Amino acid sequence: MDEYSIVDNVYLLGGAAELKPKKLNVWKDRFEVVAGRIVNVYSKVDIALLIFQGINSKYAIGRHPIVFDDEYSKSKLENVSLTKEMIIHLKYRSNLKLILEK
């Protein structure tokens, strides 16, 4: 862990947070406090987030990979798809062991 990092690893499970292109720098700034990796766990079959997106007209990170174009962000971020495993929003907790093994 480097001297400015206060968090080891971060796992984003079925995130309802929105990632707008204009806000990429805000996300990148937050990466600096993470010593290890940031894992975005998403499922394209997450119905709860599909409904969230429809109601709020937002792009939920829990249904899509997060993509950055700079090398630093790419080195910190890992996207893990659970679409094939058919993991839906309410099943993340019961499948935590599977998620952490990926």
Secondary structure, DSSP 8 states (H G I E B T S, - for coil): --TT--BS-EEEES---B--GGGHHHHHHHHTTBSS-EEEEE-TT-HHHHHHHHHHT--BGGGS-----SHHHHHHEEEEE-TTTT--GGGTGGGHHHHHH-
